[in-house]
Amino acid sequence: MSLQWFRFYADALNDPKVQRLAGPLFKTWLNLLCLACKGDGVLPAMPDIAFALRIDEPAAAAAIDELRAAGLIDETSHGLMPHNWEKRQYLSDSSAERTRAWRDRKRHGDGECDVTVTPPDQNRYRHRSKQNRPHHNRRRVAATVEEIIDWQMFSLWVTCGWDRNQEMVIEALEARVPEFLKAEVRHYQDELERGNRPTFYQDFVPALTVYRLPLPTPEMKPMLQAAMDDPRWDHVFDYLHRCTENPKLCDPFPNFETFRDTAWAA
């Protein structure tokens, strides 16, 4: 018997709507995605939602209301559906076809920003960063909201471009944050000596993402929140989604300024 499945995109890691959710509500949202998958994208009646979530109906209704307010659940003519479900869960290729296409891209060195990869383990980075993060990085300060957004965009560009034009990405990293690359090389060497095998998405990506961002203190919370709430992110995620569906949109892979301006205008 084949198992039901749905697409889950790695850009959820950088989606303000998702990352603002409290832990229990994030879990509820994921469970609702699974439930929607069983109903072709449409959530069942509230008693069935409550039963599936193992909570009572008032609690289920309250969770749905919170997720609707967050823009993650939509009221449609078919019923309650996860936001953009039909767009993101399009019916097209088979898993065998996707696997063949992925192997062909790897064989010909034509990588892409693949949103099906597992999101990085942030806890793992926090654990090792206490030992390996350079001193100046422990006192991260971003002067403006624009600088926070610019750094987050740069991190996205590096992640998407690592397999597509690594030479350009490394050159940009060396120009912008040369000390970061040196620290990462030391970390990888230390991990290998300990018998561990660090990976790009579990180590490098989260390290780069938090690098140069202000520490999440109460004083910095309004600035960080403003950066997460910036309306340009909706354009960015739509652009990344289109690039994932049609990699030729990013062919050849653009430099950072072009990537940023194109994504913001999407």
C-alpha positions in Angstrom: 0.0 0.0 0.0 1.4 3.4 -1.0 1.8 6.0 1.7 0.3 9.5 1.3 2.7 12.3 1.2 2.9 16.1 0.5 5.6 18.6 -0.3 7.1 20.5 2.5 9.3 23.4 1.5 12.6 24.2 3.3 11.9 27.9 2.9 9.6 27.4 5.9 12.8 27.9 7.8 12.9 31.6 6.7 9.1 32.2 6.5 8.1 34.8 9.2 4.6 33.5 9.3 5.9 30.1 10.3 8.8 31.1 12.5 6.6 33.4 14.6 4.4 30.4 15.7 4.8 29.2 19.2 6.0 25.6 19.5 2.7 23.9 20.2 1.0 25.9 17.4 3.8 25.0 15.0 3.1 21.3 15.9 -0.6 21.8 15.3 0.1 23.4 11.9 2.2 20.5 10.8 -0.4 18.0 12.0 -3.1 20.0 10.0 -0.9 19.8 6.9 -0.9 16.0 7.3 -4.7 16.0 7.9 -5.2 18.2 4.8 -3.2 15.8 2.7 -5.7 13.1 3.6 -8.5 15.3 2.3 -7.0 16.5 -0.9 -6.1 19.8 0.7 -9.4 20.4 2.5 -9.6 20.1 6.3 -12.5 18.0 7.7 -15.2 19.3 10.0 -14.2 20.7 13.4 -15.1 17.5 15.4 -12.9 15.5 13.1 -10.0 18.0 13.4 -10.3 17.9 17.2 -10.3 14.1 17.1 -7.2 14.0 14.8 -5.3 16.5 17.0 -6.4 14.7 20.2 -7.8 17.9 21.7 -11.4 19.2 22.4 -13.3 21.2 19.8 -12.9 24.6 21.5 -9.1 24.1 21.5 -9.2 23.0 17.9 -11.3 26.0 16.9 -9.0 28.4 18.8 -5.9 26.9 17.0 -7.6 27.2 13.6 -8.4 30.9 14.4 -4.8 31.6 15.3 -3.5 30.0 12.2 -6.0 31.9 10.0 -4.9 35.1 11.7 -1.3 34.2 10.9 -2.2 33.6 7.2 -1.4 29.9 7.3 -5.0 28.6 7.0 -7.5 30.0 4.4 -11.3 29.9 4.2 -12.1 28.8 0.7 -15.2 27.7 -1.2 -14.1 24.1 -0.6 -13.6 24.6 3.1 -10.6 25.3 5.3 -7.3 24.8 3.5 -3.6 25.4 4.3 -2.5 28.6 2.6 -1.4 28.1 -1.0 -2.1 24.4 -0.8 -3.1 24.0 -4.4 -0.2 26.0 -5.7 2.4 24.2 -3.6 0.9 20.7 -3.8 0.5 20.6 -7.5 -0.1 17.3 -9.3 2.6 16.6 -11.8 5.5 14.3 -11.7 6.0 11.0 -10.0 8.7 10.3 -7.4 10.6 8.2 -9.9 10.7 11.1 -12.3 11.8 13.5 -9.6 14.6 11.1 -8.6 15.8 10.7 -12.2 15.8 14.5 -12.7 17.7 15.0 -9.5 20.3 12.5 -10.5 20.6 14.1 -13.9 21.2 17.5 -12.3 23.9 16.1 -10.0 25.5 14.1 -12.9 25.9 17.3 -15.0 26.8 19.5 -12.1 23.6 21.6 -12.5 22.5 22.0 -8.9 19.6 24.2 -7.7 18.1 25.6 -4.5 16.3 22.4 -3.6 13.5 23.1 -1.2 12.9 19.4 -0.4 16.1 19.2 1.7 15.8 18.7 5.5 15.9 22.0 7.4 19.0 22.6 9.5 19.2 21.6 13.1 19.5 25.0 14.9 20.1 23.3 18.3 23.2 21.5 16.9 24.7 24.8 15.8 24.0 26.5 19.1 25.7 23.7 21.0 28.9 23.9 19.0 28.9 27.6 18.5 29.8 28.2 22.1 33.2 26.6 21.4 34.0 27.7 17.9 32.3 31.0 17.3 34.9 33.8 17.1 34.8 36.4 19.9 33.5 39.3 17.8 30.5 37.1 16.7 29.4 36.8 20.4 28.7 40.5 20.3 26.6 40.6 17.1 25.1 44.0 16.4 23.0 45.1 13.4 22.5 48.9 13.3 19.2 48.9 11.3 16.3 46.7 10.2 17.5 47.1 6.7 20.9 45.5 7.6 19.1 42.6 9.2 17.0 42.0 6.1 20.0 42.5 3.9 21.9 39.8 5.8 19.0 37.4 5.8 18.7 37.9 2.0 22.5 37.3 1.6 22.2 34.1 3.6 19.3 32.9 1.3 21.4 33.8 -1.8 24.4 31.8 -0.4 22.2 28.8 0.3 20.5 28.8 -3.1 23.7 29.4 -5.0 26.1 27.0 -3.2 25.6 24.2 -5.7 24.9 26.4 -8.7 27.8 28.8 -8.7 30.0 27.9 -5.7 33.0 30.0 -7.0 30.9 33.2 -7.0 29.4 32.4 -3.6 32.8 31.8 -2.0 34.2 35.0 -3.5 31.2 37.0 -2.1 31.6 35.4 1.3 35.3 36.1 1.4 34.7 39.7 0.5 31.8 40.2 3.0 32.8 38.0 5.9 36.3 36.4 5.4 36.6 35.5 9.1 33.4 33.5 9.0 34.7 31.1 6.4 37.9 30.6 8.4 35.9 29.8 11.5 33.8 27.3 9.6 36.9 25.5 8.2 38.2 25.2 11.7 34.9 23.8 12.9 34.7 21.2 10.1 38.2 20.1 10.9 37.4 19.8 14.6 34.3 17.8 13.9 36.1 15.4 11.6 38.7 14.9 14.2 36.0 14.0 16.7 34.7 11.4 14.3 31.6 13.5 13.3 30.6 14.3 9.8 29.3 17.9 9.5 26.9 18.7 6.7 26.2 21.9 4.7 22.5 22.2 5.7 23.0 21.2 9.4 26.1 23.2 10.1 27.0 25.8 7.6 23.5 27.2 6.8 22.3 27.8 10.3 25.7 29.2 11.3 25.6 31.7 8.4 21.9 32.6 9.1 22.5 33.7 12.7 25.9 35.3 12.0 25.9 39.1 12.2 22.3 39.2 13.4 21.7 41.0 16.7 21.4 38.8 19.8 17.7 38.1 20.5 17.5 40.2 23.7 14.3 42.0 24.8 15.8 45.3 23.5 16.4 43.8 20.1 13.0 42.1 19.8 11.2 45.0 18.1 14.0 45.4 15.5 14.0 41.6 14.8 10.2 41.5 14.6 10.2 44.4 12.2 12.6 42.6 9.9 10.5 39.5 10.0 7.3 41.4 9.3 8.7 43.3 6.3 6.3 42.8 3.3 9.1 42.1 0.9 9.4 38.6 2.3 6.1 37.6 0.7 7.7 38.5 -2.7 10.9 36.6 -1.8 9.1 33.3 -1.0 7.0 33.6 -4.1 10.1 34.1 -6.2 11.9 31.1 -4.5 8.9 28.9 -5.1 8.8 29.8 -8.8 12.6 29.2 -9.1 12.1 25.8 -7.5 9.4 24.9 -10.0 11.4 26.4 -12.9 15.1 26.4 -12.2 15.8 28.2 -15.5 14.5 31.4 -13.9 17.8 31.4 -12.0 20.0 30.4 -15.0 22.7 31.7 -14.9 22.6 32.1 -11.1 22.6 35.9 -10.4 24.9 37.8 -8.2 23.6 38.8 -4.8 22.4 42.3 -5.7 20.5 41.0 -8.8 19.0 38.1 -6.7 17.9 40.4 -3.9 16.3 43.1 -6.2 14.6 40.5 -8.4 13.2 38.7 -5.4 11.9 41.9 -3.7 10.2 43.0 -6.9 8.7 39.6 -7.7 
